[in-house]
Amino acid sequence: MLIYIEGNIGSGKSTFVRLLQNYLAKFATKPVLVQEPVDEWMETRDSDGSNILEKFYSDLPRWSFTFQMNSFISRAHKIQKERTPDNNWDPFMLVERSIYTDRHCFAVNCFNSGQMTKMEYDIYCKWNDWLSREFKLRPDGYIYLRCDPSVNTNRISKRSRDGEAGIPQKYLESLHQCHEDWMDKETNNGVPVLTIDVSEDFTSNERMNSLFTQVKEFCESVELNN
Protein backbone atom coordinates (compact mmCIF):
# COMPACT_ATOMS: atom_id res chain seq x y z
CA MET A 1 0.00 0.00 0.00
CA LEU A 2 1.34 3.39 -1.02
CA ILE A 3 0.09 6.62 0.59
CA TYR A 4 1.62 10.00 -0.12
CA ILE A 5 1.81 12.88 2.35
CA GLU A 6 1.33 16.09 0.36
CA GLY A 7 1.40 19.81 1.03
CA ASN A 8 2.84 23.14 -0.05
CA ILE A 9 6.39 24.30 0.73
CA GLY A 10 6.57 25.05 4.45
CA SER A 11 3.38 23.20 5.39
CA GLY A 12 5.25 21.04 7.89
CA LYS A 13 5.45 17.76 5.99
CA SER A 14 8.93 16.84 7.23
CA THR A 15 7.97 17.69 10.82
CA PHE A 16 4.75 15.71 10.48
CA VAL A 17 6.59 12.67 9.12
CA ARG A 18 9.24 12.92 11.87
CA LEU A 19 6.60 13.07 14.61
CA LEU A 20 4.69 10.22 12.97
CA GLN A 21 7.72 8.01 13.65
CA ASN A 22 6.61 7.86 17.29
CA TYR A 23 3.34 6.15 16.30
CA LEU A 24 4.50 3.51 13.82
CA ALA A 25 4.16 0.59 16.22
CA LYS A 26 0.45 1.39 16.67
CA PHE A 27 -0.37 0.58 13.03
CA ALA A 28 -1.70 -2.92 12.40
CA THR A 29 0.90 -3.13 9.62
CA LYS A 30 3.95 -1.03 10.44
CA PRO A 31 4.60 1.37 7.56
CA VAL A 32 7.92 2.40 6.06
CA LEU A 33 8.29 6.19 6.19
CA VAL A 34 10.07 7.68 3.18
CA GLN A 35 11.11 11.31 3.48
CA GLU A 36 11.55 13.77 0.64
CA PRO A 37 15.13 13.56 -0.75
CA VAL A 38 15.98 17.16 0.18
CA ASP A 39 19.38 16.16 1.58
CA GLU A 40 20.26 14.66 -1.80
CA TRP A 41 19.23 17.89 -3.54
CA MET A 42 21.35 19.94 -1.16
CA GLU A 43 24.37 17.86 -2.16
CA THR A 44 23.69 18.14 -5.90
CA ARG A 45 26.01 21.02 -6.73
CA ASP A 46 27.22 22.89 -9.78
CA SER A 47 30.84 23.87 -10.44
CA ASP A 48 30.33 27.14 -8.55
CA GLY A 49 29.32 25.25 -5.38
CA SER A 50 25.63 26.19 -5.53
CA ASN A 51 23.18 23.37 -4.87
CA ILE A 52 20.26 22.65 -7.17
CA LEU A 53 17.72 24.32 -4.86
CA GLU A 54 19.74 27.52 -4.84
CA LYS A 55 20.04 27.39 -8.62
CA PHE A 56 16.31 26.83 -9.05
CA TYR A 57 15.12 29.71 -6.89
CA SER A 58 17.78 32.13 -8.17
CA ASP A 59 16.92 31.67 -11.86
CA LEU A 60 13.62 29.87 -12.49
CA PRO A 61 13.60 30.06 -16.31
CA ARG A 62 17.11 28.57 -16.51
CA TRP A 63 16.74 25.84 -13.88
CA SER A 64 13.05 24.85 -13.72
CA PHE A 65 13.35 21.96 -16.18
CA THR A 66 16.60 20.69 -14.61
CA PHE A 67 15.24 20.87 -11.08
CA GLN A 68 11.86 19.28 -11.85
CA MET A 69 13.47 16.41 -13.76
CA ASN A 70 15.89 15.78 -10.90
CA SER A 71 13.11 16.06 -8.34
CA PHE A 72 10.76 13.38 -9.66
CA ILE A 73 13.58 11.01 -10.66
CA SER A 74 15.10 11.20 -7.16
CA ARG A 75 11.67 10.58 -5.59
CA ALA A 76 11.05 7.52 -7.75
CA HIS A 77 14.54 6.18 -7.01
CA LYS A 78 14.11 6.57 -3.26
CA ILE A 79 10.84 4.61 -3.30
CA GLN A 80 12.38 1.86 -5.43
CA LYS A 81 15.24 1.46 -2.94
CA GLU A 82 12.64 0.60 -0.29
CA ARG A 83 10.90 -1.83 -2.62
CA THR A 84 13.82 -3.97 -3.75
CA PRO A 85 14.88 -6.29 -0.93
CA ASP A 86 14.77 -10.04 -1.58
CA ASN A 87 11.54 -11.67 -2.77
CA ASN A 88 10.12 -8.43 -4.23
CA TRP A 89 9.04 -7.18 -0.82
CA ASP A 90 6.37 -4.50 -1.26
CA PRO A 91 5.79 -2.74 2.08
CA PHE A 92 3.11 -0.39 3.35
CA MET A 93 4.71 2.97 2.64
CA LEU A 94 3.97 6.51 3.82
CA VAL A 95 5.91 8.79 1.49
CA GLU A 96 6.59 12.52 1.84
CA ARG A 97 5.51 14.01 -1.49
CA SER A 98 5.10 12.20 -4.80
CA ILE A 99 6.10 12.57 -8.42
CA TYR A 100 2.51 13.72 -8.96
CA THR A 101 3.13 16.81 -6.82
CA ASP A 102 6.00 17.58 -9.16
CA ARG A 103 3.73 17.06 -12.18
CA HIS A 104 0.47 18.69 -11.11
CA CYS A 105 1.80 21.49 -8.89
CA PHE A 106 5.43 22.48 -9.48
CA ALA A 107 5.87 21.66 -13.17
CA VAL A 108 2.42 22.97 -14.12
CA ASN A 109 3.11 26.16 -12.21
CA CYS A 110 6.48 26.58 -13.95
CA PHE A 111 4.89 26.04 -17.36
CA ASN A 112 1.89 28.29 -16.77
CA SER A 113 4.10 31.10 -15.48
CA GLY A 114 6.47 30.87 -18.47
CA GLN A 115 9.40 29.46 -16.46
CA MET A 116 9.37 26.24 -18.52
CA THR A 117 8.95 26.06 -22.28
CA LYS A 118 6.35 23.88 -23.99
CA MET A 119 9.06 21.57 -25.30
CA GLU A 120 10.59 21.22 -21.83
CA TYR A 121 7.18 20.60 -20.29
CA ASP A 122 6.26 17.98 -22.92
CA ILE A 123 9.55 16.13 -22.37
CA TYR A 124 9.08 16.33 -18.62
CA CYS A 125 5.54 14.90 -18.84
CA LYS A 126 6.65 11.98 -21.02
CA TRP A 127 9.33 10.98 -18.52
CA ASN A 128 7.00 11.48 -15.56
CA ASP A 129 4.32 9.31 -17.18
CA TRP A 130 6.83 6.59 -18.04
CA LEU A 131 8.30 6.38 -14.53
CA SER A 132 4.83 6.35 -13.02
CA ARG A 133 3.83 3.32 -15.08
CA GLU A 134 7.16 1.51 -15.03
CA PHE A 135 7.64 1.64 -11.26
CA LYS A 136 3.96 1.47 -10.24
CA LEU A 137 3.94 4.75 -8.34
CA ARG A 138 0.21 5.46 -8.41
CA PRO A 139 -1.09 5.96 -4.86
CA ASP A 140 -3.67 4.09 -2.86
CA GLY A 141 -4.42 7.38 -1.11
CA TYR A 142 -3.19 10.84 -0.16
CA ILE A 143 -2.82 12.68 3.14
CA TYR A 144 -3.02 16.37 2.26
CA LEU A 145 -1.61 18.84 4.78
CA ARG A 146 -3.49 22.01 3.91
CA CYS A 147 -1.89 25.27 5.08
CA ASP A 148 -2.54 28.97 4.60
CA PRO A 149 0.18 30.42 2.30
CA SER A 150 0.96 33.20 4.81
CA VAL A 151 1.78 30.51 7.37
CA ASN A 152 3.94 28.73 4.77
CA THR A 153 5.91 31.95 4.35
CA ASN A 154 6.55 32.26 8.09
CA ARG A 155 7.61 28.62 8.46
CA ILE A 156 9.99 28.83 5.50
CA SER A 157 11.61 31.90 7.05
CA LYS A 158 12.03 30.16 10.42
CA ARG A 159 13.66 27.00 9.05
CA SER A 160 16.19 28.99 6.94
CA ARG A 161 16.91 26.22 4.43
CA ASP A 162 19.63 27.07 1.90
CA GLY A 163 18.15 28.29 -1.37
CA GLU A 164 14.69 29.08 0.00
CA ALA A 165 15.29 32.63 1.23
CA GLY A 166 13.00 35.12 -0.45
CA ILE A 167 10.44 32.73 -1.96
CA PRO A 168 7.60 35.13 -2.91
CA GLN A 169 4.27 34.59 -1.18
CA LYS A 170 2.56 34.88 -4.59
CA TYR A 171 4.52 31.79 -5.67
CA LEU A 172 3.26 29.94 -2.58
CA GLU A 173 -0.29 31.12 -3.23
CA SER A 174 -0.09 29.80 -6.78
CA LEU A 175 1.24 26.44 -5.56
CA HIS A 176 -1.50 26.32 -2.92
CA GLN A 177 -4.16 26.66 -5.62
CA CYS A 178 -2.43 23.96 -7.67
CA HIS A 179 -2.57 21.62 -4.67
CA GLU A 180 -6.26 22.41 -4.09
CA ASP A 181 -7.18 21.77 -7.74
CA TRP A 182 -5.11 18.60 -7.90
CA MET A 183 -6.56 17.10 -4.70
CA ASP A 184 -10.08 17.85 -5.96
CA LYS A 185 -9.23 16.09 -9.23
CA GLU A 186 -7.84 13.03 -7.43
CA THR A 187 -10.93 12.86 -5.21
CA ASN A 188 -13.20 13.06 -8.24
CA ASN A 189 -11.20 10.22 -9.80
CA GLY A 190 -11.95 8.04 -6.78
CA VAL A 191 -8.58 8.28 -5.00
CA PRO A 192 -9.05 8.57 -1.20
CA VAL A 193 -7.80 11.88 0.21
CA LEU A 194 -7.51 12.77 3.91
CA THR A 195 -7.25 16.56 4.27
CA ILE A 196 -5.73 17.88 7.51
CA ASP A 197 -5.56 21.59 8.29
CA VAL A 198 -2.08 22.35 9.64
CA SER A 199 -2.21 26.14 9.62
CA GLU A 200 -2.16 26.02 13.42
CA ASP A 201 0.75 24.42 15.31
CA PHE A 202 0.31 20.64 15.37
CA THR A 203 3.45 19.57 17.25
CA SER A 204 1.95 19.12 20.71
CA ASN A 205 1.36 15.56 21.93
CA GLU A 206 -2.36 16.21 22.26
CA ARG A 207 -2.68 17.46 18.68
CA MET A 208 -0.50 14.71 17.23
CA ASN A 209 -2.49 12.05 19.10
CA SER A 210 -5.63 13.38 17.46
CA LEU A 211 -4.01 13.58 14.01
CA PHE A 212 -2.56 10.11 14.32
CA THR A 213 -6.02 8.71 15.05
CA GLN A 214 -7.26 10.29 11.81
CA VAL A 215 -4.28 8.95 9.86
CA LYS A 216 -4.61 5.45 11.28
CA GLU A 217 -8.33 5.26 10.56
CA PHE A 218 -7.75 6.59 7.04
CA CYS A 219 -5.01 4.06 6.29
CA GLU A 220 -7.11 1.19 7.64
CA SER A 221 -10.04 2.31 5.47
CA VAL A 222 -7.83 2.51 2.37
CA GLU A 223 -6.36 -0.94 3.05
CA LEU A 224 -9.82 -2.43 3.61
CA ASN A 225 -11.06 -1.12 0.28
CA ASN A 226 -8.05 -2.25 -1.76
C-alpha beads as a LAMMPS data file, in Angstrom:
LAMMPS data file: protein, C-alpha beads

226 atoms
225 bonds

1 atom types
1 bond types

-500.0 500.0 xlo xhi
-500.0 500.0 ylo yhi
-500.0 500.0 zlo zhi

Masses

1 110.0

Atoms # bond

1 1 1 0.000 0.000 0.000
2 1 1 1.339 3.393 -1.020
3 1 1 0.087 6.618 0.587
4 1 1 1.621 10.001 -0.124
5 1 1 1.813 12.884 2.350
6 1 1 1.335 16.091 0.363
7 1 1 1.400 19.814 1.026
8 1 1 2.837 23.137 -0.051
9 1 1 6.388 24.298 0.726
10 1 1 6.570 25.049 4.447
11 1 1 3.377 23.196 5.391
12 1 1 5.253 21.041 7.894
13 1 1 5.448 17.764 5.993
14 1 1 8.930 16.840 7.232
15 1 1 7.967 17.692 10.825
16 1 1 4.747 15.708 10.477
17 1 1 6.594 12.672 9.117
18 1 1 9.240 12.918 11.865
19 1 1 6.597 13.067 14.611
20 1 1 4.693 10.217 12.967
21 1 1 7.723 8.005 13.646
22 1 1 6.606 7.855 17.290
23 1 1 3.341 6.154 16.305
24 1 1 4.496 3.509 13.817
25 1 1 4.157 0.589 16.225
26 1 1 0.455 1.386 16.669
27 1 1 -0.371 0.583 13.033
28 1 1 -1.702 -2.915 12.396
29 1 1 0.901 -3.131 9.619
30 1 1 3.952 -1.031 10.440
31 1 1 4.603 1.371 7.557
32 1 1 7.916 2.396 6.064
33 1 1 8.289 6.189 6.187
34 1 1 10.066 7.678 3.184
35 1 1 11.109 11.315 3.485
36 1 1 11.555 13.767 0.640
37 1 1 15.127 13.555 -0.748
38 1 1 15.975 17.163 0.177
39 1 1 19.382 16.161 1.577
40 1 1 20.256 14.663 -1.801
41 1 1 19.227 17.887 -3.539
42 1 1 21.349 19.938 -1.157
43 1 1 24.372 17.861 -2.159
44 1 1 23.686 18.141 -5.897
45 1 1 26.009 21.019 -6.728
46 1 1 27.217 22.889 -9.775
47 1 1 30.839 23.866 -10.437
48 1 1 30.327 27.141 -8.548
49 1 1 29.323 25.251 -5.385
50 1 1 25.633 26.193 -5.527
51 1 1 23.176 23.375 -4.869
52 1 1 20.257 22.650 -7.169
53 1 1 17.718 24.317 -4.859
54 1 1 19.738 27.516 -4.837
55 1 1 20.042 27.391 -8.621
56 1 1 16.306 26.827 -9.054
57 1 1 15.121 29.711 -6.895
58 1 1 17.782 32.125 -8.172
59 1 1 16.917 31.669 -11.862
60 1 1 13.615 29.873 -12.486
61 1 1 13.597 30.057 -16.309
62 1 1 17.105 28.570 -16.510
63 1 1 16.744 25.844 -13.877
64 1 1 13.051 24.849 -13.719
65 1 1 13.354 21.965 -16.176
66 1 1 16.595 20.695 -14.605
67 1 1 15.237 20.866 -11.076
68 1 1 11.862 19.283 -11.848
69 1 1 13.472 16.406 -13.759
70 1 1 15.895 15.783 -10.902
71 1 1 13.105 16.055 -8.343
72 1 1 10.759 13.382 -9.660
73 1 1 13.582 11.015 -10.658
74 1 1 15.100 11.195 -7.157
75 1 1 11.672 10.577 -5.585
76 1 1 11.054 7.517 -7.751
77 1 1 14.538 6.185 -7.012
78 1 1 14.110 6.567 -3.256
79 1 1 10.837 4.607 -3.297
80 1 1 12.377 1.859 -5.427
81 1 1 15.239 1.459 -2.944
82 1 1 12.637 0.605 -0.287
83 1 1 10.903 -1.826 -2.622
84 1 1 13.817 -3.967 -3.749
85 1 1 14.876 -6.292 -0.934
86 1 1 14.770 -10.044 -1.582
87 1 1 11.539 -11.670 -2.771
88 1 1 10.118 -8.430 -4.227
89 1 1 9.044 -7.175 -0.816
90 1 1 6.368 -4.499 -1.265
91 1 1 5.788 -2.740 2.075
92 1 1 3.113 -0.387 3.351
93 1 1 4.709 2.974 2.638
94 1 1 3.971 6.513 3.819
95 1 1 5.908 8.793 1.487
96 1 1 6.591 12.517 1.838
97 1 1 5.507 14.005 -1.493
98 1 1 5.098 12.203 -4.797
99 1 1 6.098 12.573 -8.423
100 1 1 2.514 13.718 -8.956
101 1 1 3.131 16.807 -6.819
102 1 1 5.996 17.578 -9.158
103 1 1 3.727 17.062 -12.175
104 1 1 0.466 18.694 -11.106
105 1 1 1.802 21.495 -8.894
106 1 1 5.426 22.478 -9.478
107 1 1 5.869 21.656 -13.172
108 1 1 2.415 22.967 -14.122
109 1 1 3.110 26.165 -12.206
110 1 1 6.479 26.576 -13.949
111 1 1 4.890 26.035 -17.359
112 1 1 1.887 28.292 -16.773
113 1 1 4.101 31.101 -15.484
114 1 1 6.466 30.875 -18.467
115 1 1 9.396 29.465 -16.464
116 1 1 9.374 26.238 -18.516
117 1 1 8.951 26.065 -22.283
118 1 1 6.347 23.883 -23.989
119 1 1 9.062 21.572 -25.301
120 1 1 10.594 21.216 -21.833
121 1 1 7.177 20.599 -20.291
122 1 1 6.259 17.981 -22.916
123 1 1 9.554 16.127 -22.371
124 1 1 9.081 16.329 -18.616
125 1 1 5.537 14.898 -18.837
126 1 1 6.652 11.985 -21.021
127 1 1 9.328 10.978 -18.522
128 1 1 6.999 11.480 -15.562
129 1 1 4.319 9.308 -17.183
130 1 1 6.826 6.587 -18.039
131 1 1 8.303 6.376 -14.532
132 1 1 4.833 6.347 -13.015
133 1 1 3.827 3.324 -15.078
134 1 1 7.162 1.506 -15.031
135 1 1 7.635 1.642 -11.262
136 1 1 3.964 1.468 -10.241
137 1 1 3.943 4.753 -8.336
138 1 1 0.209 5.460 -8.414
139 1 1 -1.085 5.955 -4.860
140 1 1 -3.674 4.093 -2.864
141 1 1 -4.417 7.381 -1.114
142 1 1 -3.190 10.838 -0.156
143 1 1 -2.819 12.679 3.140
144 1 1 -3.021 16.373 2.261
145 1 1 -1.611 18.836 4.785
146 1 1 -3.486 22.013 3.909
147 1 1 -1.891 25.266 5.080
148 1 1 -2.542 28.975 4.600
149 1 1 0.181 30.424 2.299
150 1 1 0.961 33.203 4.807
151 1 1 1.779 30.506 7.367
152 1 1 3.940 28.730 4.770
153 1 1 5.910 31.949 4.348
154 1 1 6.551 32.255 8.092
155 1 1 7.615 28.619 8.460
156 1 1 9.994 28.830 5.501
157 1 1 11.607 31.896 7.052
158 1 1 12.032 30.165 10.418
159 1 1 13.656 27.002 9.048
160 1 1 16.194 28.985 6.943
161 1 1 16.911 26.222 4.429
162 1 1 19.634 27.069 1.899
163 1 1 18.146 28.289 -1.366
164 1 1 14.687 29.077 -0.002
165 1 1 15.285 32.630 1.232
166 1 1 13.001 35.118 -0.452
167 1 1 10.444 32.731 -1.959
168 1 1 7.602 35.125 -2.909
169 1 1 4.266 34.588 -1.176
170 1 1 2.564 34.876 -4.588
171 1 1 4.523 31.792 -5.671
172 1 1 3.262 29.938 -2.577
173 1 1 -0.294 31.119 -3.235
174 1 1 -0.090 29.796 -6.781
175 1 1 1.240 26.444 -5.559
176 1 1 -1.504 26.324 -2.921
177 1 1 -4.163 26.658 -5.619
178 1 1 -2.429 23.959 -7.675
179 1 1 -2.573 21.621 -4.669
180 1 1 -6.258 22.405 -4.086
181 1 1 -7.184 21.775 -7.738
182 1 1 -5.110 18.604 -7.900
183 1 1 -6.559 17.100 -4.703
184 1 1 -10.079 17.849 -5.964
185 1 1 -9.231 16.088 -9.226
186 1 1 -7.843 13.025 -7.428
187 1 1 -10.928 12.859 -5.206
188 1 1 -13.204 13.063 -8.240
189 1 1 -11.195 10.219 -9.797
190 1 1 -11.952 8.037 -6.778
191 1 1 -8.579 8.283 -4.998
192 1 1 -9.050 8.570 -1.202
193 1 1 -7.801 11.884 0.209
194 1 1 -7.506 12.767 3.910
195 1 1 -7.248 16.557 4.269
196 1 1 -5.731 17.875 7.508
197 1 1 -5.556 21.592 8.291
198 1 1 -2.078 22.349 9.641
199 1 1 -2.206 26.144 9.619
200 1 1 -2.157 26.017 13.425
201 1 1 0.750 24.420 15.305
202 1 1 0.313 20.640 15.375
203 1 1 3.448 19.569 17.245
204 1 1 1.950 19.123 20.709
205 1 1 1.361 15.561 21.927
206 1 1 -2.363 16.206 22.257
207 1 1 -2.681 17.456 18.682
208 1 1 -0.495 14.705 17.230
209 1 1 -2.487 12.048 19.102
210 1 1 -5.627 13.385 17.458
211 1 1 -4.011 13.584 14.010
212 1 1 -2.560 10.106 14.324
213 1 1 -6.024 8.711 15.049
214 1 1 -7.259 10.289 11.810
215 1 1 -4.282 8.947 9.858
216 1 1 -4.607 5.451 11.284
217 1 1 -8.331 5.257 10.560
218 1 1 -7.752 6.593 7.043
219 1 1 -5.006 4.058 6.285
220 1 1 -7.109 1.191 7.639
221 1 1 -10.039 2.311 5.468
222 1 1 -7.834 2.506 2.369
223 1 1 -6.363 -0.944 3.047
224 1 1 -9.825 -2.430 3.613
225 1 1 -11.057 -1.119 0.284
226 1 1 -8.045 -2.245 -1.760

Bonds

1 1 1 2
2 1 2 3
3 1 3 4
4 1 4 5
5 1 5 6
6 1 6 7
7 1 7 8
8 1 8 9
9 1 9 10
10 1 10 11
11 1 11 12
12 1 12 13
13 1 13 14
14 1 14 15
15 1 15 16
16 1 16 17
17 1 17 18
18 1 18 19
19 1 19 20
20 1 20 21
21 1 21 22
22 1 22 23
23 1 23 24
24 1 24 25
25 1 25 26
26 1 26 27
27 1 27 28
28 1 28 29
29 1 29 30
30 1 30 31
31 1 31 32
32 1 32 33
33 1 33 34
34 1 34 35
35 1 35 36
36 1 36 37
37 1 37 38
38 1 38 39
39 1 39 40
40 1 40 41
41 1 41 42
42 1 42 43
43 1 43 44
44 1 44 45
45 1 45 46
46 1 46 47
47 1 47 48
48 1 48 49
49 1 49 50
50 1 50 51
51 1 51 52
52 1 52 53
53 1 53 54
54 1 54 55
55 1 55 56
56 1 56 57
57 1 57 58
58 1 58 59
59 1 59 60
60 1 60 61
61 1 61 62
62 1 62 63
63 1 63 64
64 1 64 65
65 1 65 66
66 1 66 67
67 1 67 68
68 1 68 69
69 1 69 70
70 1 70 71
71 1 71 72
72 1 72 73
73 1 73 74
74 1 74 75
75 1 75 76
76 1 76 77
77 1 77 78
78 1 78 79
79 1 79 80
80 1 80 81
81 1 81 82
82 1 82 83
83 1 83 84
84 1 84 85
85 1 85 86
86 1 86 87
87 1 87 88
88 1 88 89
89 1 89 90
90 1 90 91
91 1 91 92
92 1 92 93
93 1 93 94
94 1 94 95
95 1 95 96
96 1 96 97
97 1 97 98
98 1 98 99
99 1 99 100
100 1 100 101
101 1 101 102
102 1 102 103
103 1 103 104
104 1 104 105
105 1 105 106
106 1 106 107
107 1 107 108
108 1 108 109
109 1 109 110
110 1 110 111
111 1 111 112
112 1 112 113
113 1 113 114
114 1 114 115
115 1 115 116
116 1 116 117
117 1 117 118
118 1 118 119
119 1 119 120
120 1 120 121
121 1 121 122
122 1 122 123
123 1 123 124
124 1 124 125
125 1 125 126
126 1 126 127
127 1 127 128
128 1 128 129
129 1 129 130
130 1 130 131
131 1 131 132
132 1 132 133
133 1 133 134
134 1 134 135
135 1 135 136
136 1 136 137
137 1 137 138
138 1 138 139
139 1 139 140
140 1 140 141
141 1 141 142
142 1 142 143
143 1 143 144
144 1 144 145
145 1 145 146
146 1 146 147
147 1 147 148
148 1 148 149
149 1 149 150
150 1 150 151
151 1 151 152
152 1 152 153
153 1 153 154
154 1 154 155
155 1 155 156
156 1 156 157
157 1 157 158
158 1 158 159
159 1 159 160
160 1 160 161
161 1 161 162
162 1 162 163
163 1 163 164
164 1 164 165
165 1 165 166
166 1 166 167
167 1 167 168
168 1 168 169
169 1 169 170
170 1 170 171
171 1 171 172
172 1 172 173
173 1 173 174
174 1 174 175
175 1 175 176
176 1 176 177
177 1 177 178
178 1 178 179
179 1 179 180
180 1 180 181
181 1 181 182
182 1 182 183
183 1 183 184
184 1 184 185
185 1 185 186
186 1 186 187
187 1 187 188
188 1 188 189
189 1 189 190
190 1 190 191
191 1 191 192
192 1 192 193
193 1 193 194
194 1 194 195
195 1 195 196
196 1 196 197
197 1 197 198
198 1 198 199
199 1 199 200
200 1 200 201
201 1 201 202
202 1 202 203
203 1 203 204
204 1 204 205
205 1 205 206
206 1 206 207
207 1 207 208
208 1 208 209
209 1 209 210
210 1 210 211
211 1 211 212
212 1 212 213
213 1 213 214
214 1 214 215
215 1 215 216
216 1 216 217
217 1 217 218
218 1 218 219
219 1 219 220
220 1 220 221
221 1 221 222
222 1 222 223
223 1 223 224
224 1 224 225
225 1 225 226
